[in-house]
Amino acid sequence: MNDSRSARAAGSAGSAGSAREITGVVHDASGVPVPGAHVLFTDGPQPLPDIAAVTDTEGRFSLTAPAPGEYALLCRADPAMGPPGTAETTVRVGAVVGDGATEAAAVRVELTLG
């Protein structure tokens, strides 16, 4: 029952924000921002607390990963706030570099609901 359409994630070294910060925008299929959508972690490198974000009026959200690693995200729109739909993606946060240090790169995600 997965009707997700697309998701993109990009990290760039030197970006503003925490090495474990995931920010993004949720749009519907026509590109309109989706307010009130829930974005949450569904899997990660360690057990996760119930961490979720709700998009603002411009579809923006921000989450902080509890530790470096790979995370699965799920976005569910609130049908009372706009079009229904879901989107999923996987992101890598705070990648470990050669000497064991964590790379400082915020992660930006764009989710498109289907």
C-alpha positions as CSV (number, residue, x, y, z in Angstrom):
1,M,0.0,0.0,0.0
2,N,2.9,2.3,-0.7
3,D,1.8,5.1,-3.0
4,S,4.9,7.2,-2.7
5,R,6.0,8.9,-5.9
6,S,9.4,10.4,-5.4
7,A,12.0,11.7,-2.9
8,R,15.4,13.3,-3.3
9,A,18.0,13.7,-0.6
10,A,21.2,15.7,-0.9
11,G,24.0,16.5,1.5
12,S,26.7,19.0,1.0
13,A,29.8,19.5,3.1
14,G,29.9,22.9,4.7
15,S,26.2,23.4,4.7
16,A,24.7,25.4,7.5
17,G,23.2,23.4,10.3
18,S,24.0,20.4,12.5
19,A,25.8,17.4,11.1
20,R,22.7,15.4,12.1
21,E,20.0,17.9,10.9
22,I,17.6,16.8,8.2
23,T,15.6,19.7,6.6
24,G,13.3,19.6,3.7
25,V,10.1,20.5,1.9
26,V,7.0,18.4,1.1
27,H,5.1,19.1,-2.1
28,D,2.1,17.5,-3.8
29,A,2.3,16.1,-7.3
30,S,1.7,19.5,-8.8
31,G,4.5,21.1,-6.8
32,V,2.3,22.9,-4.2
33,P,3.7,22.8,-0.6
34,V,1.8,20.5,1.7
35,P,1.2,22.0,5.2
36,G,0.4,19.7,8.2
37,A,2.2,16.6,6.8
38,H,3.9,14.3,9.3
39,V,7.6,13.4,8.6
40,L,9.0,10.7,10.8
41,F,11.9,8.2,11.2
42,T,10.9,4.6,10.4
43,D,14.3,3.0,10.7
44,G,17.8,4.0,11.8
45,P,21.2,2.7,13.1
46,Q,19.9,2.3,16.6
47,P,16.5,2.1,18.3
48,L,14.6,5.4,17.7
49,P,12.4,7.4,20.0
50,D,9.2,8.7,18.5
51,I,10.6,11.6,16.6
52,A,8.4,13.3,14.0
53,A,8.0,16.8,12.5
54,V,4.9,18.5,11.1
55,T,5.3,20.6,8.0
56,D,4.6,24.4,8.3
57,T,2.4,26.4,5.9
58,E,5.2,26.3,3.3
59,G,5.7,22.5,3.5
60,R,9.0,22.9,5.4
61,F,10.2,20.5,8.2
62,S,13.3,19.9,10.3
63,L,14.4,16.7,12.1
64,T,17.5,15.9,14.1
65,A,18.9,12.4,13.8
66,P,19.9,11.0,17.2
67,A,23.2,9.6,15.9
68,P,25.2,9.5,12.6
69,G,24.0,6.8,10.2
70,E,21.4,5.8,7.6
71,Y,17.7,6.7,8.3
72,A,14.5,5.8,6.6
73,L,11.9,8.6,6.5
74,L,8.2,8.4,5.9
75,C,6.0,11.4,5.1
76,R,2.2,11.1,5.5
77,A,-0.1,14.0,4.5
78,D,-3.0,14.8,6.7
79,P,-6.1,14.5,4.5
80,A,-7.8,17.2,6.6
81,M,-5.1,19.7,5.7
82,G,-4.7,18.9,2.0
83,P,-4.2,16.1,-0.6
84,P,-3.6,12.6,0.8
85,G,-0.5,10.7,0.0
86,T,2.8,9.3,1.3
87,A,6.5,9.5,0.3
88,E,9.5,7.6,1.6
89,T,13.2,8.1,1.3
90,T,16.5,7.0,2.9
91,V,19.2,9.5,3.9
92,R,22.7,9.2,5.4
93,V,23.4,11.6,8.2
94,G,26.8,12.5,9.5
95,A,28.9,10.1,7.4
96,V,32.1,8.9,9.1
97,V,35.3,10.1,7.2
98,G,38.8,8.5,7.2
99,D,40.0,9.3,10.7
100,G,36.7,8.3,12.4
101,A,35.4,11.9,12.6
102,T,31.9,12.8,11.5
103,E,31.5,14.8,8.3
104,A,29.7,18.0,9.0
105,A,27.0,18.1,6.3
106,A,23.3,18.9,6.8
107,V,20.9,16.9,4.7
108,R,18.2,18.5,2.6
109,V,15.2,16.4,1.4
110,E,12.5,17.1,-1.0
111,L,9.5,14.8,-0.8
112,T,6.7,14.7,-3.4
113,L,3.5,13.0,-2.3
114,G,1.6,10.7,-4.7
